[in-house]
Amino acid sequence: MQDFIHNKKLYYSAVEFAFSHIGGTWKIPILLCLEDGPVRYGGLRSRIPHITDKILHTQLRVLESKQMISRKIFREKPPKVEDIFKVSVIPIVFLSLVSFSIC
């Protein structure tokens, strides 16, 4: 496999790159909940058992900073915010895992 650099960091495989972005306990469950379409914060909170508000908020901000999800804020009363799955990352990860296992 070919090495590549992303954001001044060297990655030795696509799998390493994928896990650096979605690794951890909560990112994959969050992405799987957002895969079907936009979900509000309360919907995410109820779909993912045992996650605290602080962890969910932090993980959403991390995913947003990596441009894997986006937030849409509606200007209405009461305020409404939806987290939207931006890019279908899950198939890309599975493809890179399969290609890694073949090599």
N, CA, C and O atoms as CSV, one atom per row, in Angstrom:
chain,resi,resn,atom,element,x,y,z
A,1,MET,N,N,0.831,-1.185,0.000
A,1,MET,CA,C,0.000,0.000,0.000
A,1,MET,C,C,0.875,1.247,0.000
A,1,MET,O,O,2.010,1.240,0.476
A,2,GLN,N,N,0.323,2.288,-0.535
A,2,GLN,CA,C,1.068,3.519,-0.667
A,2,GLN,C,C,0.855,4.415,0.548
A,2,GLN,O,O,-0.266,4.585,1.027
A,3,ASP,N,N,1.970,4.991,1.042
A,3,ASP,CA,C,1.890,5.946,2.144
A,3,ASP,C,C,1.364,7.275,1.608
A,3,ASP,O,O,1.551,7.598,0.435
A,4,PHE,N,N,0.709,8.038,2.471
A,4,PHE,CA,C,0.274,9.363,2.068
A,4,PHE,C,C,0.236,10.279,3.280
A,4,PHE,O,O,0.221,9.831,4.427
A,5,ILE,N,N,0.219,11.570,2.994
A,5,ILE,CA,C,0.221,12.581,4.041
A,5,ILE,C,C,-1.093,13.346,3.976
A,5,ILE,O,O,-1.541,13.752,2.904
A,6,HIS,N,N,-1.704,13.536,5.149
A,6,HIS,CA,C,-2.934,14.319,5.258
A,6,HIS,C,C,-2.795,15.207,6.481
A,6,HIS,O,O,-2.528,14.720,7.579
A,7,ASN,N,N,-2.975,16.502,6.298
A,7,ASN,CA,C,-2.831,17.479,7.391
A,7,ASN,C,C,-1.492,17.323,8.118
A,7,ASN,O,O,-1.437,17.337,9.348
A,8,LYS,N,N,-0.432,17.176,7.352
A,8,LYS,CA,C,0.943,17.090,7.855
A,8,LYS,C,C,1.190,15.868,8.729
A,8,LYS,O,O,2.092,15.884,9.566
A,9,LYS,N,N,0.399,14.805,8.549
A,9,LYS,CA,C,0.606,13.560,9.274
A,9,LYS,C,C,0.733,12.435,8.262
A,9,LYS,O,O,-0.039,12.355,7.306
A,10,LEU,N,N,1.707,11.568,8.478
A,10,LEU,CA,C,1.959,10.449,7.584
A,10,LEU,C,C,1.084,9.263,7.971
A,10,LEU,O,O,1.056,8.853,9.131
A,11,TYR,N,N,0.371,8.717,6.991
A,11,TYR,CA,C,-0.450,7.526,7.184
A,11,TYR,C,C,0.118,6.426,6.303
A,11,TYR,O,O,0.472,6.660,5.147
A,12,TYR,N,N,0.202,5.229,6.858
A,12,TYR,CA,C,0.772,4.110,6.122
A,12,TYR,C,C,-0.269,3.294,5.367
A,12,TYR,O,O,0.079,2.494,4.499
A,13,SER,N,N,-1.541,3.491,5.692
A,13,SER,CA,C,-2.603,2.787,4.968
A,13,SER,C,C,-3.914,3.564,5.125
A,13,SER,O,O,-4.052,4.431,5.988
A,14,ALA,N,N,-4.862,3.221,4.262
A,14,ALA,CA,C,-6.179,3.851,4.339
A,14,ALA,C,C,-6.909,3.451,5.615
A,14,ALA,O,O,-7.717,4.221,6.137
A,15,VAL,N,N,-6.631,2.262,6.115
A,15,VAL,CA,C,-7.268,1.804,7.346
A,15,VAL,C,C,-6.798,2.645,8.525
A,15,VAL,O,O,-7.608,3.039,9.365
A,16,GLU,N,N,-5.511,2.922,8.597
A,16,GLU,CA,C,-4.991,3.774,9.668
A,16,GLU,C,C,-5.626,5.159,9.607
A,16,GLU,O,O,-5.982,5.733,10.635
A,17,PHE,N,N,-5.762,5.686,8.401
A,17,PHE,CA,C,-6.389,6.989,8.209
A,17,PHE,C,C,-7.848,6.958,8.679
A,17,PHE,O,O,-8.298,7.860,9.385
A,18,ALA,N,N,-8.575,5.919,8.282
A,18,ALA,CA,C,-9.993,5.812,8.656
A,18,ALA,C,C,-10.154,5.703,10.162
A,18,ALA,O,O,-11.006,6.378,10.742
A,19,PHE,N,N,-9.356,4.870,10.801
A,19,PHE,CA,C,-9.490,4.705,12.241
A,19,PHE,C,C,-9.034,5.935,13.014
A,19,PHE,O,O,-9.494,6.166,14.133
A,20,SER,N,N,-8.151,6.713,12.444
A,20,SER,CA,C,-7.770,7.947,13.130
A,20,SER,C,C,-8.926,8.944,13.138
A,20,SER,O,O,-9.006,9.797,14.022
A,21,HIS,N,N,-9.815,8.839,12.161
A,21,HIS,CA,C,-10.961,9.749,12.085
A,21,HIS,C,C,-12.205,9.224,12.791
A,21,HIS,O,O,-12.967,10.010,13.353
A,22,ILE,N,N,-12.424,7.921,12.775
A,22,ILE,CA,C,-13.650,7.399,13.374
A,22,ILE,C,C,-13.387,6.463,14.541
A,22,ILE,O,O,-14.308,5.814,15.035
A,23,GLY,N,N,-12.146,6.385,14.982
A,23,GLY,CA,C,-11.827,5.522,16.110
A,23,GLY,C,C,-12.450,6.049,17.395
A,23,GLY,O,O,-12.817,7.220,17.485
A,24,GLY,N,N,-12.562,5.192,18.363
A,24,GLY,CA,C,-13.143,5.580,19.639
A,24,GLY,C,C,-14.449,4.849,19.887
A,24,GLY,O,O,-14.938,4.102,19.040
A,25,THR,N,N,-14.990,5.075,21.039
A,25,THR,CA,C,-16.186,4.357,21.459
A,25,THR,C,C,-17.458,4.877,20.806
A,25,THR,O,O,-18.343,4.086,20.478
A,26,TRP,N,N,-17.572,6.171,20.611
A,26,TRP,CA,C,-18.868,6.762,20.273
A,26,TRP,C,C,-19.016,7.249,18.840
A,26,TRP,O,O,-20.145,7.461,18.397
A,27,LYS,N,N,-17.934,7.436,18.098
A,27,LYS,CA,C,-18.065,8.027,16.763
A,27,LYS,C,C,-18.828,7.133,15.793
A,27,LYS,O,O,-19.669,7.627,15.041
A,28,ILE,N,N,-18.559,5.848,15.793
A,28,ILE,CA,C,-19.255,4.955,14.866
A,28,ILE,C,C,-20.753,4.886,15.179
A,28,ILE,O,O,-21.559,4.989,14.254
A,29,PRO,N,N,-21.166,4.713,16.454
A,29,PRO,CA,C,-22.619,4.747,16.704
A,29,PRO,C,C,-23.277,6.063,16.283
A,29,PRO,O,O,-24.404,6.065,15.789
A,30,ILE,N,N,-22.576,7.175,16.477
A,30,ILE,CA,C,-23.130,8.469,16.061
A,30,ILE,C,C,-23.295,8.515,14.544
A,30,ILE,O,O,-24.341,8.920,14.038
A,31,LEU,N,N,-22.250,8.094,13.820
A,31,LEU,CA,C,-22.318,8.112,12.353
A,31,LEU,C,C,-23.395,7.166,11.837
A,31,LEU,O,O,-24.081,7.483,10.866
A,32,LEU,N,N,-23.549,6.010,12.473
A,32,LEU,CA,C,-24.589,5.075,12.040
A,32,LEU,C,C,-25.984,5.645,12.261
A,32,LEU,O,O,-26.883,5.403,11.456
A,33,CYS,N,N,-26.175,6.396,13.339
A,33,CYS,CA,C,-27.478,7.037,13.571
A,33,CYS,C,C,-27.754,8.128,12.544
A,33,CYS,O,O,-28.905,8.350,12.170
A,34,LEU,N,N,-26.713,8.805,12.090
A,34,LEU,CA,C,-26.881,9.904,11.134
A,34,LEU,C,C,-26.907,9.429,9.685
A,34,LEU,O,O,-27.189,10.213,8.779
A,35,GLU,N,N,-26.614,8.152,9.465
A,35,GLU,CA,C,-26.538,7.646,8.102
A,35,GLU,C,C,-27.888,7.691,7.393
A,35,GLU,O,O,-27.936,7.877,6.178
A,36,ASP,N,N,-28.979,7.524,8.128
A,36,ASP,CA,C,-30.307,7.487,7.513
A,36,ASP,C,C,-30.875,8.854,7.196
A,36,ASP,O,O,-31.856,8.958,6.460
A,37,GLY,N,N,-30.279,9.901,7.734
A,37,GLY,CA,C,-30.783,11.238,7.469
A,37,GLY,C,C,-30.566,12.146,8.663
A,37,GLY,O,O,-30.003,11.727,9.674
A,38,PRO,N,N,-31.013,13.399,8.549
A,38,PRO,CA,C,-30.810,14.360,9.636
A,38,PRO,C,C,-31.496,13.910,10.928
A,38,PRO,O,O,-32.612,13.391,10.915
A,39,VAL,N,N,-30.801,14.124,12.030
A,39,VAL,CA,C,-31.322,13.763,13.348
A,39,VAL,C,C,-31.039,14.917,14.294
A,39,VAL,O,O,-29.951,15.492,14.278
A,40,ARG,N,N,-32.026,15.251,15.119
A,40,ARG,CA,C,-31.826,16.284,16.121
A,40,ARG,C,C,-31.069,15.700,17.306
A,40,ARG,O,O,-30.998,14.483,17.476
A,41,TYR,N,N,-30.510,16.582,18.118
A,41,TYR,CA,C,-29.686,16.181,19.260
A,41,TYR,C,C,-30.428,15.209,20.182
A,41,TYR,O,O,-29.865,14.195,20.596
A,42,GLY,N,N,-31.655,15.507,20.496
A,42,GLY,CA,C,-32.441,14.633,21.376
A,42,GLY,C,C,-32.656,13.254,20.774
A,42,GLY,O,O,-32.688,12.254,21.492
A,43,GLY,N,N,-32.802,13.201,19.455
A,43,GLY,CA,C,-32.944,11.920,18.770
A,43,GLY,C,C,-31.688,11.083,18.873
A,43,GLY,O,O,-31.750,9.873,19.090
A,44,LEU,N,N,-30.545,11.735,18.714
A,44,LEU,CA,C,-29.277,11.023,18.883
A,44,LEU,C,C,-29.134,10.518,20.309
A,44,LEU,O,O,-28.725,9.381,20.545
A,45,ARG,N,N,-29.474,11.372,21.243
A,45,ARG,CA,C,-29.343,11.027,22.666
A,45,ARG,C,C,-30.191,9.816,23.020
A,45,ARG,O,O,-29.766,8.969,23.805
A,46,SER,N,N,-31.382,9.727,22.447
A,46,SER,CA,C,-32.259,8.599,22.767
A,46,SER,C,C,-31.878,7.328,22.006
A,46,SER,O,O,-32.139,6.226,22.489
A,47,ARG,N,N,-31.269,7.460,20.834
A,47,ARG,CA,C,-30.884,6.286,20.045
A,47,ARG,C,C,-29.597,5.628,20.533
A,47,ARG,O,O,-29.376,4.443,20.286
A,48,ILE,N,N,-28.752,6.380,21.218
A,48,ILE,CA,C,-27.464,5.846,21.679
A,48,ILE,C,C,-27.524,5.717,23.198
A,48,ILE,O,O,-27.378,6.711,23.910
A,49,PRO,N,N,-27.738,4.509,23.695
A,49,PRO,CA,C,-27.837,4.349,25.148
A,49,PRO,C,C,-26.481,4.546,25.824
A,49,PRO,O,O,-25.436,4.284,25.228
A,50,HIS,N,N,-26.508,5.000,27.052
A,50,HIS,CA,C,-25.328,5.134,27.921
A,50,HIS,C,C,-24.375,6.254,27.521
A,50,HIS,O,O,-23.297,6.356,28.106
A,51,ILE,N,N,-24.717,7.087,26.563
A,51,ILE,CA,C,-23.838,8.204,26.214
A,51,ILE,C,C,-24.282,9.428,27.020
A,51,ILE,O,O,-25.474,9.712,27.138
A,52,THR,N,N,-23.304,10.140,27.567
A,52,THR,CA,C,-23.630,11.325,28.350
A,52,THR,C,C,-23.755,12.530,27.419
A,52,THR,O,O,-23.283,12.501,26.282
A,53,ASP,N,N,-24.394,13.580,27.911
A,53,ASP,CA,C,-24.537,14.806,27.118
A,53,ASP,C,C,-23.177,15.393,26.757
A,53,ASP,O,O,-22.973,15.856,25.634
A,54,LYS,N,N,-22.252,15.372,27.705
A,54,LYS,CA,C,-20.927,15.947,27.457
A,54,LYS,C,C,-20.186,15.183,26.362
A,54,LYS,O,O,-19.598,15.793,25.470
A,55,ILE,N,N,-20.212,13.860,26.425
A,55,ILE,CA,C,-19.525,13.047,25.417
A,55,ILE,C,C,-20.169,13.239,24.051
A,55,ILE,O,O,-19.464,13.400,23.055
A,56,LEU,N,N,-21.497,13.224,23.989
A,56,LEU,CA,C,-22.182,13.408,22.712
A,56,LEU,C,C,-21.857,14.763,22.113
A,56,LEU,O,O,-21.558,14.865,20.924
A,57,HIS,N,N,-21.915,15.800,22.928
A,57,HIS,CA,C,-21.599,17.146,22.457
A,57,HIS,C,C,-20.156,17.220,21.941
A,57,HIS,O,O,-19.901,17.777,20.873
A,58,THR,N,N,-19.225,16.657,22.702
A,58,THR,CA,C,-17.807,16.687,22.308
A,58,THR,C,C,-17.575,15.918,21.015
A,58,THR,O,O,-16.878,16.405,20.125
A,59,GLN,N,N,-18.147,14.724,20.898
A,59,GLN,CA,C,-17.948,13.910,19.705
A,59,GLN,C,C,-18.584,14.547,18.474
A,59,GLN,O,O,-18.032,14.462,17.377
A,60,LEU,N,N,-19.739,15.185,18.647
A,60,LEU,CA,C,-20.357,15.892,17.519
A,60,LEU,C,C,-19.462,17.036,17.050
A,60,LEU,O,O,-19.323,17.258,15.847
A,61,ARG,N,N,-18.863,17.753,17.976
A,61,ARG,CA,C,-17.958,18.855,17.609
A,61,ARG,C,C,-16.714,18.327,16.894
A,61,ARG,O,O,-16.245,18.940,15.935
A,62,VAL,N,N,-16.176,17.192,17.352
A,62,VAL,CA,C,-14.993,16.601,16.705
A,62,VAL,C,C,-15.338,16.169,15.280
A,62,VAL,O,O,-14.589,16.450,14.345
A,63,LEU,N,N,-16.466,15.489,15.118
A,63,LEU,CA,C,-16.883,15.063,13.779
A,63,LEU,C,C,-17.158,16.254,12.873
A,63,LEU,O,O,-16.884,16.204,11.674
A,64,GLU,N,N,-17.694,17.315,13.439
A,64,GLU,CA,C,-17.947,18.526,12.658
A,64,GLU,C,C,-16.630,19.184,12.259
A,64,GLU,O,O,-16.505,19.675,11.137
A,65,SER,N,N,-15.652,19.202,13.152
A,65,SER,CA,C,-14.354,19.811,12.832
A,65,SER,C,C,-13.613,19.016,11.756
A,65,SER,O,O,-12.821,19.582,11.003
A,66,LYS,N,N,-13.866,17.710,11.682
A,66,LYS,CA,C,-13.260,16.873,10.638
A,66,LYS,C,C,-14.109,16.847,9.374
A,66,LYS,O,O,-13.814,16.111,8.432
A,67,GLN,N,N,-15.159,17.651,9.362
A,67,GLN,CA,C,-16.064,17.813,8.228
A,67,GLN,C,C,-16.733,16.508,7.816
A,67,GLN,O,O,-16.982,16.277,6.633
A,68,MET,N,N,-17.022,15.656,8.794
A,68,MET,CA,C,-17.739,14.419,8.527
A,68,MET,C,C,-19.243,14.604,8.724
A,68,MET,O,O,-20.037,13.864,8.143
A,69,ILE,N,N,-19.637,15.576,9.532
A,69,ILE,CA,C,-21.034,15.933,9.688
A,69,ILE,C,C,-21.159,17.446,9.602
A,69,ILE,O,O,-20.174,18.170,9.749
A,70,SER,N,N,-22.345,17.905,9.369
A,70,SER,CA,C,-22.589,19.346,9.391
A,70,SER,C,C,-23.824,19.604,10.239
A,70,SER,O,O,-24.658,18.718,10.426
A,71,ARG,N,N,-23.933,20.807,10.742
A,71,ARG,CA,C,-25.073,21.202,11.567
A,71,ARG,C,C,-25.887,22.225,10.806
A,71,ARG,O,O,-25.347,23.113,10.146
A,72,LYS,N,N,-27.186,22.086,10.910
A,72,LYS,CA,C,-28.075,23.080,10.315
A,72,LYS,C,C,-28.887,23.681,11.446
A,72,LYS,O,O,-29.604,22.976,12.156
A,73,ILE,N,N,-28.766,24.987,11.606
A,73,ILE,CA,C,-29.466,25.688,12.674
A,73,ILE,C,C,-30.649,26.428,12.054
A,73,ILE,O,O,-30.483,27.240,11.144
A,74,PHE,N,N,-31.838,26.136,12.560
A,74,PHE,CA,C,-33.056,26.779,12.085
A,74,PHE,C,C,-33.372,27.964,12.993
A,74,PHE,O,O,-33.367,27.832,14.217
A,75,ARG,N,N,-33.642,29.101,12.404
A,75,ARG,CA,C,-33.973,30.306,13.158
A,75,ARG,C,C,-35.464,30.315,13.461
A,75,ARG,O,O,-36.253,30.930,12.744
A,76,GLU,N,N,-35.830,29.642,14.505
A,76,GLU,CA,C,-37.237,29.591,14.905
A,76,GLU,C,C,-37.314,29.439,16.416
A,76,GLU,O,O,-36.306,29.193,17.079
A,77,LYS,N,N,-38.494,29.583,16.942
A,77,LYS,CA,C,-38.724,29.423,18.381
A,77,LYS,C,C,-39.539,28.164,18.603
A,77,LYS,O,O,-40.601,28.048,17.990
A,78,PRO,N,N,-39.138,27.226,19.416
A,78,PRO,CA,C,-37.840,27.112,20.071
A,78,PRO,C,C,-36.756,26.785,19.049
A,78,PRO,O,O,-37.056,26.275,17.969
A,79,PRO,N,N,-35.496,27.075,19.381
A,79,PRO,CA,C,-34.400,26.816,18.442
A,79,PRO,C,C,-34.346,25.339,18.045
A,79,PRO,O,O,-34.579,24.452,18.866
A,80,LYS,N,N,-34.040,25.102,16.801
A,80,LYS,CA,C,-33.972,23.739,16.283
A,80,LYS,C,C,-32.626,23.569,15.582
A,80,LYS,O,O,-32.247,24.384,14.740
A,81,VAL,N,N,-31.907,22.500,15.938
A,81,VAL,CA,C,-30.612,22.201,15.325
A,81,VAL,C,C,-30.637,20.757,14.871
A,81,VAL,O,O,-31.016,19.875,15.643
A,82,GLU,N,N,-30.238,20.494,13.624
A,82,GLU,CA,C,-30.133,19.131,13.114
A,82,GLU,C,C,-28.680,18.856,12.764
A,82,GLU,O,O,-28.000,19.703,12.185
A,83,ASP,N,N,-28.208,17.663,13.122
A,83,ASP,CA,C,-26.890,17.201,12.699
A,83,ASP,C,C,-27.095,16.337,11.470
A,83,ASP,O,O,-27.909,15.414,11.479
A,84,ILE,N,N,-26.361,16.633,10.423
A,84,ILE,CA,C,-26.550,15.980,9.137
A,84,ILE,C,C,-25.275,15.243,8.766
A,84,ILE,O,O,-24.176,15.790,8.852
A,85,PHE,N,N,-25.437,14.003,8.355
A,85,PHE,CA,C,-24.315,13.189,7.900
A,85,PHE,C,C,-23.888,13.716,6.545
A,85,PHE,O,O,-24.663,13.671,5.590
A,86,LYS,N,N,-22.660,14.216,6.448
A,86,LYS,CA,C,-22.224,14.927,5.254
A,86,LYS,C,C,-21.757,13.978,4.151
A,86,LYS,O,O,-22.194,14.103,3.007
A,87,VAL,N,N,-20.890,13.050,4.474
A,87,VAL,CA,C,-20.306,12.151,3.488
A,87,VAL,C,C,-20.535,10.724,3.973
A,87,VAL,O,O,-20.437,10.451,5.169
A,88,SER,N,N,-20.834,9.836,3.072
A,88,SER,CA,C,-21.037,8.446,3.460
A,88,SER,C,C,-19.684,7.796,3.714
A,88,SER,O,O,-19.056,7.258,2.802
A,89,VAL,N,N,-19.250,7.855,4.955
A,89,VAL,CA,C,-17.920,7.388,5.340
A,89,VAL,C,C,-17.907,5.890,5.602
A,89,VAL,O,O,-16.886,5.238,5.383
A,90,ILE,N,N,-18.998,5.343,6.056
A,90,ILE,CA,C,-19.034,3.944,6.449
A,90,ILE,C,C,-18.645,3.011,5.287
A,90,ILE,O,O,-17.807,2.133,5.492
A,91,PRO,N,N,-19.217,3.160,4.073
A,91,PRO,CA,C,-18.775,2.281,2.976
A,91,PRO,C,C,-17.297,2.442,2.647
A,91,PRO,O,O,-16.637,1.462,2.302
A,92,ILE,N,N,-16.767,3.649,2.745
A,92,ILE,CA,C,-15.355,3.883,2.459
A,92,ILE,C,C,-14.493,3.119,3.453
A,92,ILE,O,O,-13.484,2.526,3.073
A,93,VAL,N,N,-14.883,3.129,4.724
A,93,VAL,CA,C,-14.118,2.419,5.752
A,93,VAL,C,C,-14.155,0.926,5.503
A,93,VAL,O,O,-13.126,0.256,5.591
A,94,PHE,N,N,-15.336,0.394,5.191
A,94,PHE,CA,C,-15.433,-1.040,4.945
A,94,PHE,C,C,-14.625,-1.451,3.722
A,94,PHE,O,O,-13.987,-2.504,3.737
A,95,LEU,N,N,-14.637,-0.643,2.664
A,95,LEU,CA,C,-13.839,-0.947,1.485
A,95,LEU,C,C,-12.360,-0.953,1.804
A,95,LEU,O,O,-11.629,-1.821,1.327
A,96,SER,N,N,-11.903,0.003,2.604
A,96,SER,CA,C,-10.485,0.031,2.939
A,96,SER,C,C,-10.115,-1.132,3.853
A,96,SER,O,O,-9.000,-1.646,3.768
A,97,LEU,N,N,-11.025,-1.557,4.724
A,97,LEU,CA,C,-10.751,-2.722,5.561
A,97,LEU,C,C,-10.659,-3.992,4.710
A,97,LEU,O,O,-9.800,-4.842,4.940
A,98,VAL,N,N,-11.551,-4.108,3.730
A,98,VAL,CA,C,-11.511,-5.276,2.855
A,98,VAL,C,C,-10.231,-5.285,2.033
A,98,VAL,O,O,-9.588,-6.327,1.900
A,99,SER,N,N,-9.854,-4.137,1.483
A,99,SER,CA,C,-8.630,-4.087,0.687
A,99,SER,C,C,-7.405,-4.351,1.539
A,99,SER,O,O,-6.428,-4.927,1.062
A,100,PHE,N,N,-7.448,-3.938,2.788
A,100,PHE,CA,C,-6.335,-4.189,3.698
A,100,PHE,C,C,-6.222,-5.671,4.024
A,100,PHE,O,O,-5.115,-6.202,4.125
A,101,SER,N,N,-7.361,-6.346,4.191
A,101,SER,CA,C,-7.334,-7.762,4.555
A,101,SER,C,C,-6.899,-8.638,3.369
A,101,SER,O,O,-6.367,-9.729,3.569
A,102,ILE,N,N,-7.122,-8.164,2.144
A,102,ILE,CA,C,-6.717,-8.927,0.960
A,102,ILE,C,C,-5.208,-8.873,0.783
A,102,ILE,O,O,-4.608,-9.856,0.347
A,103,CYS,N,N,-4.586,-7.761,1.105
A,103,CYS,CA,C,-3.140,-7.601,0.893
A,103,CYS,C,C,-2.312,-8.437,1.843
A,103,CYS,O,O,-1.083,-8.405,1.783
